[in-house]
């Protein structure tokens, strides 16, 4: 079974403001989608779970991750060196695949 991960302001329901949706659109981030995810503020978390845990110390398997924690996760991801991460994890970038 996969781990579809959704952004939301509420632990009970998927709730995003117009500004939230616009932020995802503006970011132009293309993440792997799952059966029920893969649009706007959602992605297939299982694909990224180990990487995220390694960099941020947080698990995507948590039922709810508060916004403050997500912000700290963002800071940790922004601080890591993408080239070092690619080398450490053996990740192929689109450029390397072509």
TORVO-480997 format. One record per residue (C-alpha): x, y negated, z; residue number from 1. Coordinates in Angstrom, 2 decimals. Example, Ala and Ser with C-alpha at 12.3 -4.5 7.8 and 13.67 -1.06 7.14 Angstrom:
BEGIN
REC      east     north        up   kolza
REC     12.30      4.50      7.80       1
REC     13.67      1.06      7.14       2
This chain:
BEGIN
REC      east     north        up   kolza
REC      0.00      0.00      0.00       1
REC      1.23     -3.50     -0.78       2
REC      1.50     -6.58      1.35       3
REC     -0.46     -9.38     -0.27       4
REC      0.54    -12.60      1.48       5
REC     -1.70    -15.67      1.38       6
REC     -1.12    -19.26      2.47       7
REC     -3.90    -20.59      4.69       8
REC     -4.51    -23.18      7.36       9
REC     -6.70    -20.72      9.28      10
REC     -6.03    -17.19     10.57      11
REC     -9.68    -16.24     10.00      12
REC    -10.11    -17.20      6.36      13
REC     -8.09    -18.42      3.39      14
REC     -8.43    -22.18      3.64      15
REC     -6.29    -24.62      1.65      16
REC     -6.81    -28.33      1.13      17
REC     -6.62    -29.96     -2.30      18
REC     -3.20    -31.26     -1.26      19
REC     -2.05    -27.73     -0.37      20
REC     -3.14    -26.39     -3.74      21
REC     -1.44    -29.30     -5.50      22
REC      1.80    -28.64     -3.57      23
REC      1.86    -25.05     -4.89      24
REC      1.15    -26.29     -8.41      25
REC      3.87    -28.95     -8.20      26
REC      6.43    -26.45     -6.87      27
REC      6.09    -24.32    -10.02      28
REC      7.19    -21.24     -8.06      29
REC      6.64    -17.94     -9.81      30
REC      6.46    -15.10     -7.28      31
REC      5.48    -11.49     -7.83      32
REC      1.73    -11.03     -7.42      33
REC     -0.10     -8.02     -6.04      34
REC     -3.50     -6.46     -6.70      35
REC     -5.33     -9.24     -4.87      36
REC     -2.69    -11.97     -5.00      37
REC     -0.46    -13.75     -7.46      38
REC     -2.12    -17.10     -7.91      39
REC     -1.48    -20.45     -6.25      40
REC     -0.66    -19.83     -2.60      41
REC     -0.30    -16.06     -2.62      42
REC      2.28    -13.44     -3.51      43
REC      3.18     -9.79     -3.03      44
REC      5.00    -10.03      0.28      45
REC      6.38     -6.49      0.23      46
REC      8.72     -7.48     -2.60      47
REC     10.26    -10.24     -0.47      48
REC      9.81     -8.93      3.11      49
REC     13.39     -7.74      3.74      50
REC     14.95    -10.83      2.19      51
REC     12.70    -13.18      4.19      52
REC     13.39    -11.28      7.43      53
REC     17.13    -11.45      6.81      54
REC     17.19    -15.18      6.08      55
REC     14.50    -16.46      8.45      56
REC     14.29    -13.82     11.18      57
REC     10.51    -13.70     10.61      58
REC      8.44    -10.79      9.32      59
REC      5.90    -11.21      6.55      60
REC      4.08     -8.24      8.11      61
REC      2.70    -10.48     10.86      62
REC     -1.07    -10.83     10.63      63
REC     -0.82    -14.63     11.01      64
REC      2.22    -16.90     10.83      65
REC      1.52    -20.36     12.28      66
REC      2.33    -23.41     10.14      67
REC      5.15    -24.46     12.49      68
REC      6.84    -21.08     11.98      69
REC      6.33    -21.30      8.21      70
REC      8.01    -24.71      8.28      71
REC     10.99    -23.25     10.17      72
REC     11.12    -20.41      7.62      73
REC     11.16    -22.99      4.83      74
REC     14.04    -24.81      6.51      75
REC     16.02    -21.54      6.77      76
REC     15.36    -20.71      3.12      77
REC     16.28    -24.23      1.99      78
REC     19.56    -24.00      3.94      79
REC     20.71    -20.72      2.41      80
REC     22.95    -20.70     -0.65      81
REC     21.04    -19.19     -3.59      82
REC     24.17    -17.82     -5.27      83
REC     25.34    -16.13     -2.06      84
REC     21.86    -14.69     -1.56      85
REC     21.75    -13.36     -5.11      86
REC     25.17    -11.75     -4.66      87
REC     24.38    -10.29     -1.23      88
REC     21.02     -8.84     -2.23      89
REC     21.95     -7.79     -5.77      90
REC     19.11     -9.87     -7.16      91
REC     19.06    -10.39    -10.90      92
REC     17.99    -13.81    -11.99      93
REC     16.08    -14.36    -15.22      94
REC     19.26    -15.88    -16.70      95
REC     21.24    -12.71    -15.87      96
REC     18.61    -10.45    -17.44      97
REC     18.68    -12.16    -20.83      98
